[in-house]
Amino acid sequence: MQTDVDYKRIERAIQYIGEHHTAQPSLEEIAEHVHMSPYHFQRLFTRWAGVSPKKFLQYLTLQYAKEQIRENLPLSEIAYEAGLSGTSRLHDLFINLEGMTPGQYKSSGPKL
């Protein structure tokens, strides 16, 4: 059945994103991994996962960054280790998904 094939593709895609999230794989790379065009993969992933591949990757990156923040690593190191281009990308990620800066998250949100 096509549903089984689609499920397996999305399962492989999620596993691939999880294993490679610190490399920030592109839509094209992930789609290639599951032998699909980026356009069709984007639509299929969003239908099955409820979010786009990019948003899913952002959530994994945010979770990874939060874990690193709890380890008291410098924000510049966290951004680099998460595969982001710099602390400004880390800042944008936190603002867009958490509504606070990485520094505010690190201090557990006082003064918010």
N, C-alpha and C positions, 0 to 999 in steps of 0.2 A: 504494500500500500504506500501511496505517496506520503501519507501522514507519518508513517514509520521512518521513511527516508528523511523527511523534514526534521523530525524529532532528533534523529541521529546527527544530522548536520548542525543543528543548534546546540546540541550537547557537546559536540566536538569544538564548536566555535567558543562556547563558554569556557570549556577547559583550556583552550588555546589562549584566550584573553586572560584567564586567571594565571596561567603559567608565564605569560609574557607581558603582563601589565606594566612592569617597570621599564620595558622597552617602548611603551606607547605605540603598539602596532596600529598601522593605518587600516582604514576600512578595506582597502585593496588587499593588504596582506592577509587579513582575517578571511575575506571572501575567497582568496586564492587557496587558503588552507582547507576550506570546505568545498572547493571546486565549483564556485559559483561566481557570477558576475557581481560586482559591487552593488549595482542597482537592485538586483533580485535578492541578494543576501540582506541588504538593508531592510527591504520590505518584509522578508521572511522572519528575520531576527526580531524586528519590532512587533510583528504579529504574535510571535511565540513568547517573547520575553516581556513585552509590555513597555519596553524602552528601546531607544536606538542603541546600536553597538557603541557609539561614542559616549552616550550617557552612562551605559553600563561600565565602560572603561573608566569614566570619571568617578563613578561610585567606588570602584575597586581602588583607584588611585587615592581617593580621599580616605578610605579605610586604612590603607597602607600608611599614609601620612599621619593619620591620627595615632596609629600604633607607634610610629617613630617619635612623634611628639611626646608621647608618654614615657619614652626612653630618654627624654631630655637631650636629644640630638639638636645641633644647630639647624635652623630653618633652611639655610643654604644647602647643607648636606642632605637634608630631607628632600628638598626639591630635586636635587641632582639624583639621588638614589631612586626617587619615584619616576625618573625619566622625564621630568619637566625641564624647560629651558632656563628656569631661574625662579627666584623667590616671588617675582611678580605673578608668575603662572600659578604658583602655590596659593598666593593671596587670592587671585581670581577664583580659583577652584573652591576655596573655603567660603568666600563671599557668595558665590553663585549657588552652592549646595547647602551651606550651613547658615548663611546670613551673619557670619562673624569672621574675623580675621584669624589666621593661625595663632597669632599672639594671644588673642582673646580666648581661643580654645585652650591654649596651653595654660593660661591662668584660670581655667575652668569657668570663664565667663563673668567674673565680677565686673561691676560697673556697666553692665549691659542694660 
